[in-house]
Amino acid sequence: MNNEQLKEKISSIDPTINITEGPQYLTLSVAPEHLSKTASMLKTNPDLAFDYLFCLTGNDLEDACSVVYHLESIQHRHTIVIHLKTASRENAVLETVSNIWKTADFHEREVFDLVGINFTNHPDMRRIFLDEEDWVGYPLRKDYTDNNIVTR
C-alpha cells in the first residue's frame, strides 16, 4: 500500500485520526486517551498489520512531553509514525503499548528514565539506565542540570 492508500484505509476505519503526509511517512496525530484503541487497530487490522514497533522516542516540549512511535508492517512493507503529546509536562503520563508490541517494554522504560514520561499499566516501570536509588531528574529534559559535571 502506498501512503495515499494507507491514509484512505486508516481514515475509513477511524475518521477522527488526524493524518498528515511527512517527507517519508504518514504521521498520525492521536489523542493520548485513544492510543491503546488506535494501536490495537493498527496491529490487528489485516490490511494494515503494523506488527513491528521499531522506534519509540520521548521528547520534552517545555509545556508538555511527546512520544513518537515508528511502526512497520513486515507483511505489507509499509511504515507510519504516531505522534502524541501528554496533557502536561509535570504529570507526563501515557498508556503503555507494551501489551500490543513487546518491543515497547524497554523503549518505554528508556523514555521514562531519560525524559520522565510514565507509562501506566507497564509491567515493569522503573529506571533502566540510571541509578534508581540516587538519581534525581531526567537528563533529556530541557531544564535538567547535572551537578556532577566538572567544568574547567
KACOR-V950669 format. One record per pair of residues at least 6 apart in sequence whose ideal C-beta (glycine too) atoms are under 7 Angstrom apart, sorted by the first residue. I is the first residue (numbers start at 0). GAP is how many residues later the second one is. Records with the same first field share a line. If there is no record, write none. Layout:
I->GAP  GAP
This chain:
0->8  75  77
2->18  23
5->20  72  74
6->12  19
8->38  39
9->7  9  18
10->8
12->28  32
13->24  27
16->11  13  21
17->11
18->7  9
19->7
21->59
24->54  55  56
25->54
26->54  56
27->52  53  54
28->54  55
29->8  52  54
30->53
31->52  54  55  62
34->49  59  60  62
35->59
38->58  61
39->60
41->6  8  29
42->7  8  57
47->25
48->24  26  27
49->21  22  23  30
50->22  23
51->19  20  22
52->16  18  48  50  51
53->16  18
54->15
55->11  13  48  51  52  55
56->10  11
57->7  9  53  57  59
58->6  7
59->55  80  81  82
60->24
61->27  80
62->26
63->21  22  24  25
64->21  24  27  50  52
65->17  18  19
66->17  27  44  50
67->13  15
68->12  13
69->9  11
70->8  9  11
71->7
85->6  7  8  31
91->24  25  26
92->25  27
93->23  25
94->24  25  26
95->8  12  23  24  25  26
96->7
97->6  7  10  24  25
105->22
107->11  14
108->15  16  17  19
109->18  19
110->6
111->6  7  13
112->14  15  16  17
113->24  25  26
114->23  25  26
115->22  25
117->7
118->6
125->6
126->8
136->7
137->6
